[in-house]
Structure formats: structure tokens, C-alpha cells
């Protein structure tokens, strides 16, 4: 398995390690629930060095990304970040990613670890038509520090001033790149540093009271925040229009890859939608469980689990667009009732589920 530069640091901290898409990664450091609550109430950190950083530069860097991505990179200010889907010709999602604009000719893109190979191949195929170059920062280390106290605990440890850095903007120097982004629904940052700087920073963060967190807490946090997981809530066979990501599609422009397919789908009529669910009663909602309503409309849970913040079983599901309450879920040999709710389930540490 591949290892991040922080692998030994995880083992020293007593992490339980698992195979995550070919990477040896920590699932937890003892208590996933404690790690979850640390991020919601204070500050926690995650090793996300397995993710891929690609720098795009050149006179036509903007034009390349405008063609490649469904969102509108031309709206970005300098040092601003944007979440976008990247589509195939059929409108399916190749990946979802974050793009930072550093200048008119310089961008930084962060893509998912599990899609690295196909993303790089897609980038290389599409960039050939543009006056631009791409460089993968294969050795970059990346640490996400998340939670209401994340900035306060991190700031004394780095040379980058974050006092004026708004959410979804970046600040950086030659050694440290800090994007005020994350995958937890809380305030925080994702920091990119050189490999030799990663473990010293990790250790200083622990000394500052930032709790190391594993993949388990990362998943429950992002689910509570209604954030998509690639390969479950979206993939190459489902479009953004069908999985709650229509807001990532720029309007009144058909020049991005996949636009024609999306227009055809709109004309034919979108038949699917993404919903939030809460299980009424005891049980656990899981990926791939099937759903039905009284009219016979069907759907499938794409992400589900126990929510530590709400102490409820919650899920996101792609369903028939006409599905309405009441909804039932098939769990083993039982059929249990669920309630449709708005996403997200949790914001700023507080439950948004109405009783």
C-alpha cells in the first residue's frame, strides 16, 4: 500500500490503520466519536496527503479550466477557491474538486485520491489543445485542521497570516499554502507543506491541543454536513442534476465538457433527485439500502450512518424525483420508516433536524 509522509506519526499516536483505496490510512486513534466531537466543538486534524495537487499554468490556463470544469472559474478572484464537478461527455461526474486561482495564469487544483489516475489522464488529454501546462505536486503533504477553534490554534504555528483570509480563499508563502476550506462543515483550513515540514507541524498541532482524527470521523462529519462522497453520492453514471449538485453547473453557457448531455437531460426531464433522510426509531442507514414510498417510487441510499451530533441514523439518497413522505427503508428482513429532511443535517455544531 501507498503511505503518506505522516504514516509513522499515525502509528506512534496509536492509530488503527486500514487500506483506503490502496493507501495505508488511519481510521481512528481510539474513539471515532471523540474525534468527531473534537471537530464539532474544538479542533481536530486529518492527514489528507493522499489527495492529489495539480498546478495549472500558462496563458490559456483559465480557458482550459473553463472548458474542463462545469463551474465558472472566470468568476474567481485572485486567491479565491471554488468547488466544481468535472464531467465526462455524457454529463457523468469524473470527479469533484477544489480549484484555487492564484493569478490569471496560475491555478492550483486538488482532486480526490481514489480518482487520481483517471483525473490526471483526463487533464492530460484535454490540456493538449491549450497553451497551458500541468504539474502534479506528488510530494506535497496536506493536513486539514478543522473546527471552531482551528484557526486560533493553528495561527501561532505558521508564518502565514490568516487574519484576513475569508472562507474559500487561500493565503500562502514559499513554504506553506493554506486554503480556508474543508470537508467537515466546520470552519478550518487545508494546509499544503513540503514533506519534511509535515511531521513537525503535526506534532506542534498536537501540542497545541488539536486532536488527530481518522477517516471514520471524517466520514460522519461530512455526512452530517451534507457533503458528497465520490463513488457513492456521485459517479460517472450520474449527473450533477440528479444528485443535488446542479448548483455547481454554470448557467447560460454550453462550452464545458458534458454541457450538451446536461441540456438533453433537462429537455427530456430529470427523473432523480438527492434527499436527506432520518430513520424513525432504532437501526442504522447504510449505503445501497433500498427505499420506497407509498406511491411505489423508489430510491437508494448513497451515504448513511450514525450521526454523533444528532444521535440519529441519517442518510443521503438518490431517489425518484416524485418520492415523498412517508418513506420506508429495507434493512435486512425489516421495513422501517424514514422521514425526508432538508440538507445539511448539522451546521456550526448544531442539529438542523426538526423534531
Beta strands, then each sheet from edge to edge (+ up, - down):
strand 1: 16-20
strand 2: 23-28
strand 3: 44-47
strand 4: 52-57
strand 5: 81-87
strand 6: 93-103
strand 7: 106-111
strand 8: 133-136
strand 9: 141-146
strand 10: 170-172
strand 11: 176-179
strand 12: 188-193
strand 13: 211-212
strand 14: 272-279
strand 15: 290-293
strand 16: 298-307
strand 17: 312-320
strand 18: 327-331
strand 19: 334-341
strand 20: 346-347
strand 21: 350-351
sheet 1: 1+ 2-
sheet 2: 10+ 11- 12+ 9- 3+ 13+
sheet 3: 5+ 6- 7+ 4- 8+
sheet 4: 14+ 17- 16+ 15- 18+ 19- 14+
sheet 5: 20+ 21-
end
